[in-house]
Amino acid sequence: MYIATLFNNQGVFQRIVDWKEKASGEERYDLDVLLFRATSAYMSLLRMNGLNELCIEQYHSLKSELTFVDDRIIFWSPTLIELLNEFSPFLSSLRIMQNLILPLAAKAQNLKVSIPPSLAEAMKKLNTYGFSEEICKIVEEYCSNSRFRNHLS
């Protein structure tokens, strides 16, 4: 399940619904997982933004009562714990989505190859799967422009 209006309002995943309608079996399932995880990540991000603003408001409301004896400010609240607890599911959803991209691209291009379940593993032999040069370039740029490159060695 995903919330289409979230994506429509942001102008993302605009073509995936058409792709999903044409897909069958495992490809349709993978697209559902991608959309579900995208919804989960987006909802976590919205929640983190809201919790962050609330933490800042809480800090400012208490700031006048604080006595500063150190250069560091230590702020702890149940809201902060909620905020910190959102990071793991957010990053997990992003990782799952990232790992689905190449297998979905292979299915969309009718490549009859087995792609490793991890993008880091797939990157080791990216040029052997039959992807177009354009797709390989996009994926390589994504990996080199992100901290992901640290996981490729």
SEVONU-342943 format. One record per residue (C-alpha): residue number from 1; x, y, z; residue in one letter. Coordinates in nm, 3 decimals, m for minus. Example, Ala and Ser with C-alpha at 12.3 -4.5 7.8 and 13.67 -1.06 7.14 Angstrom:
2
{vexdo 1, {1.230, m0.450, 0.780}, 'A'}
{vexdo 2, {1.367, m0.106, 0.714}, 'S'}
END
This chain:
153
{vexdo 1, {0.000, 0.000, 0.000}, 'M'}
{vexdo 2, {0.115, 0.349, m0.075}, 'Y'}
{vexdo 3, {m0.031, 0.697, m0.058}, 'I'}
{vexdo 4, {m0.037, 0.826, m0.414}, 'A'}
{vexdo 5, {m0.131, 1.181, m0.319}, 'T'}
{vexdo 6, {0.195, 1.218, m0.125}, 'L'}
{vexdo 7, {0.391, 1.148, m0.439}, 'F'}
{vexdo 8, {0.160, 1.329, m0.679}, 'N'}
{vexdo 9, {0.187, 1.649, m0.474}, 'N'}
{vexdo 10, {0.567, 1.624, m0.492}, 'Q'}
{vexdo 11, {0.579, 1.518, m0.858}, 'G'}
{vexdo 12, {0.759, 1.188, m0.790}, 'V'}
{vexdo 13, {0.684, 0.831, m0.901}, 'F'}
{vexdo 14, {0.462, 0.971, m1.176}, 'Q'}
{vexdo 15, {0.518, 0.686, m1.423}, 'R'}
{vexdo 16, {0.540, 0.394, m1.186}, 'I'}
{vexdo 17, {0.162, 0.338, m1.173}, 'V'}
{vexdo 18, {0.149, 0.277, m1.550}, 'D'}
{vexdo 19, {0.445, 0.042, m1.519}, 'W'}
{vexdo 20, {0.273, m0.140, m1.231}, 'K'}
{vexdo 21, {m0.049, m0.184, m1.431}, 'E'}
{vexdo 22, {0.147, m0.351, m1.714}, 'K'}
{vexdo 23, {0.361, m0.563, m1.480}, 'A'}
{vexdo 24, {0.277, m0.907, m1.353}, 'S'}
{vexdo 25, {0.396, m1.147, m1.087}, 'G'}
{vexdo 26, {0.725, m1.075, m0.915}, 'E'}
{vexdo 27, {0.777, m0.744, m1.096}, 'E'}
{vexdo 28, {0.440, m0.614, m0.975}, 'R'}
{vexdo 29, {0.521, m0.731, m0.622}, 'Y'}
{vexdo 30, {0.861, m0.556, m0.632}, 'D'}
{vexdo 31, {0.694, m0.235, m0.749}, 'L'}
{vexdo 32, {0.444, m0.263, m0.463}, 'D'}
{vexdo 33, {0.734, m0.306, m0.218}, 'V'}
{vexdo 34, {0.914, m0.007, m0.370}, 'L'}
{vexdo 35, {0.604, 0.212, m0.338}, 'L'}
{vexdo 36, {0.532, 0.087, 0.014}, 'F'}
{vexdo 37, {0.888, 0.160, 0.123}, 'R'}
{vexdo 38, {0.881, 0.498, m0.048}, 'A'}
{vexdo 39, {0.563, 0.581, 0.145}, 'T'}
{vexdo 40, {0.723, 0.461, 0.466}, 'S'}
{vexdo 41, {1.037, 0.668, 0.406}, 'A'}
{vexdo 42, {0.836, 0.976, 0.315}, 'Y'}
{vexdo 43, {0.611, 0.944, 0.619}, 'M'}
{vexdo 44, {0.919, 0.898, 0.843}, 'S'}
{vexdo 45, {1.075, 1.205, 0.689}, 'L'}
{vexdo 46, {0.762, 1.411, 0.752}, 'L'}
{vexdo 47, {0.748, 1.283, 1.108}, 'R'}
{vexdo 48, {1.118, 1.359, 1.164}, 'M'}
{vexdo 49, {1.069, 1.713, 1.036}, 'N'}
{vexdo 50, {0.775, 1.767, 1.270}, 'G'}
{vexdo 51, {0.955, 1.616, 1.569}, 'L'}
{vexdo 52, {1.265, 1.822, 1.494}, 'N'}
{vexdo 53, {1.059, 2.142, 1.498}, 'E'}
{vexdo 54, {0.894, 2.034, 1.822}, 'L'}
{vexdo 55, {1.234, 1.963, 1.984}, 'C'}
{vexdo 56, {1.356, 2.309, 1.884}, 'I'}
{vexdo 57, {1.040, 2.467, 2.026}, 'E'}
{vexdo 58, {1.085, 2.271, 2.350}, 'Q'}
{vexdo 59, {1.445, 2.381, 2.377}, 'Y'}
{vexdo 60, {1.358, 2.748, 2.320}, 'H'}
{vexdo 61, {1.081, 2.731, 2.580}, 'S'}
{vexdo 62, {1.334, 2.603, 2.836}, 'L'}
{vexdo 63, {1.634, 2.806, 2.725}, 'K'}
{vexdo 64, {1.578, 3.089, 2.973}, 'S'}
{vexdo 65, {1.577, 2.841, 3.263}, 'E'}
{vexdo 66, {1.908, 2.681, 3.167}, 'L'}
{vexdo 67, {2.238, 2.755, 3.330}, 'T'}
{vexdo 68, {2.527, 2.714, 3.092}, 'F'}
{vexdo 69, {2.842, 2.580, 3.254}, 'V'}
{vexdo 70, {2.985, 2.415, 2.946}, 'D'}
{vexdo 71, {3.014, 2.488, 2.574}, 'D'}
{vexdo 72, {2.791, 2.191, 2.499}, 'R'}
{vexdo 73, {2.417, 2.193, 2.527}, 'I'}
{vexdo 74, {2.264, 1.862, 2.624}, 'I'}
{vexdo 75, {1.897, 1.840, 2.547}, 'F'}
{vexdo 76, {1.697, 1.527, 2.616}, 'W'}
{vexdo 77, {1.324, 1.477, 2.592}, 'S'}
{vexdo 78, {1.073, 1.206, 2.496}, 'P'}
{vexdo 79, {1.023, 1.396, 2.171}, 'T'}
{vexdo 80, {1.393, 1.371, 2.093}, 'L'}
{vexdo 81, {1.382, 0.996, 2.157}, 'I'}
{vexdo 82, {1.088, 0.971, 1.914}, 'E'}
{vexdo 83, {1.290, 1.166, 1.658}, 'L'}
{vexdo 84, {1.595, 0.943, 1.698}, 'L'}
{vexdo 85, {1.377, 0.632, 1.666}, 'N'}
{vexdo 86, {1.261, 0.744, 1.321}, 'E'}
{vexdo 87, {1.608, 0.730, 1.167}, 'F'}
{vexdo 88, {1.647, 0.353, 1.153}, 'S'}
{vexdo 89, {1.317, 0.276, 0.975}, 'P'}
{vexdo 90, {1.380, 0.568, 0.738}, 'F'}
{vexdo 91, {1.726, 0.445, 0.642}, 'L'}
{vexdo 92, {1.605, 0.086, 0.621}, 'S'}
{vexdo 93, {1.332, 0.183, 0.374}, 'S'}
{vexdo 94, {1.582, 0.374, 0.163}, 'L'}
{vexdo 95, {1.821, 0.078, 0.157}, 'R'}
{vexdo 96, {1.544, m0.162, 0.052}, 'I'}
{vexdo 97, {1.433, 0.077, m0.223}, 'M'}
{vexdo 98, {1.792, 0.120, m0.340}, 'Q'}
{vexdo 99, {1.837, m0.257, m0.362}, 'N'}
{vexdo 100, {1.520, m0.296, m0.570}, 'L'}
{vexdo 101, {1.623, m0.049, m0.841}, 'I'}
{vexdo 102, {1.854, m0.271, m1.049}, 'L'}
{vexdo 103, {1.635, m0.584, m1.037}, 'P'}
{vexdo 104, {1.336, m0.372, m1.144}, 'L'}
{vexdo 105, {1.538, m0.206, m1.421}, 'A'}
{vexdo 106, {1.648, m0.550, m1.544}, 'A'}
{vexdo 107, {1.285, m0.670, m1.556}, 'K'}
{vexdo 108, {1.177, m0.351, m1.735}, 'A'}
{vexdo 109, {1.442, m0.412, m1.999}, 'Q'}
{vexdo 110, {1.354, m0.783, m2.024}, 'N'}
{vexdo 111, {1.704, m0.884, m1.920}, 'L'}
{vexdo 112, {1.709, m1.250, m1.823}, 'K'}
{vexdo 113, {1.979, m1.217, m1.561}, 'V'}
{vexdo 114, {1.995, m1.265, m1.189}, 'S'}
{vexdo 115, {2.084, m0.943, m1.009}, 'I'}
{vexdo 116, {2.228, m0.975, m0.657}, 'P'}
{vexdo 117, {1.988, m0.859, m0.383}, 'P'}
{vexdo 118, {2.232, m0.587, m0.275}, 'S'}
{vexdo 119, {2.328, m0.285, m0.487}, 'L'}
{vexdo 120, {2.678, m0.304, m0.340}, 'A'}
{vexdo 121, {2.714, m0.661, m0.471}, 'E'}
{vexdo 122, {2.553, m0.578, m0.806}, 'A'}
{vexdo 123, {2.791, m0.286, m0.860}, 'M'}
{vexdo 124, {3.088, m0.523, m0.866}, 'K'}
{vexdo 125, {2.967, m0.665, m1.201}, 'K'}
{vexdo 126, {2.735, m0.387, m1.321}, 'L'}
{vexdo 127, {2.860, m0.399, m1.680}, 'N'}
{vexdo 128, {2.792, m0.774, m1.713}, 'T'}
{vexdo 129, {2.412, m0.766, m1.673}, 'Y'}
{vexdo 130, {2.327, m0.614, m2.011}, 'G'}
{vexdo 131, {2.212, m0.271, m1.896}, 'F'}
{vexdo 132, {2.244, 0.015, m2.140}, 'S'}
{vexdo 133, {2.541, 0.247, m2.105}, 'E'}
{vexdo 134, {2.301, 0.519, m1.991}, 'E'}
{vexdo 135, {2.168, 0.312, m1.700}, 'I'}
{vexdo 136, {2.519, 0.203, m1.599}, 'C'}
{vexdo 137, {2.632, 0.566, m1.604}, 'K'}
{vexdo 138, {2.337, 0.681, m1.390}, 'I'}
{vexdo 139, {2.394, 0.406, m1.133}, 'V'}
{vexdo 140, {2.769, 0.464, m1.125}, 'E'}
{vexdo 141, {2.715, 0.839, m1.077}, 'E'}
{vexdo 142, {2.467, 0.770, m0.797}, 'Y'}
{vexdo 143, {2.719, 0.550, m0.620}, 'C'}
{vexdo 144, {3.015, 0.780, m0.672}, 'S'}
{vexdo 145, {2.823, 1.093, m0.565}, 'N'}
{vexdo 146, {2.701, 0.940, m0.243}, 'S'}
{vexdo 147, {2.861, 0.791, 0.063}, 'R'}
{vexdo 148, {2.762, 0.458, m0.094}, 'F'}
{vexdo 149, {3.103, 0.444, m0.265}, 'R'}
{vexdo 150, {3.260, 0.358, 0.070}, 'N'}
{vexdo 151, {3.076, 0.024, 0.064}, 'H'}
{vexdo 152, {3.198, m0.081, m0.280}, 'L'}
{vexdo 153, {3.549, m0.182, m0.185}, 'S'}
END
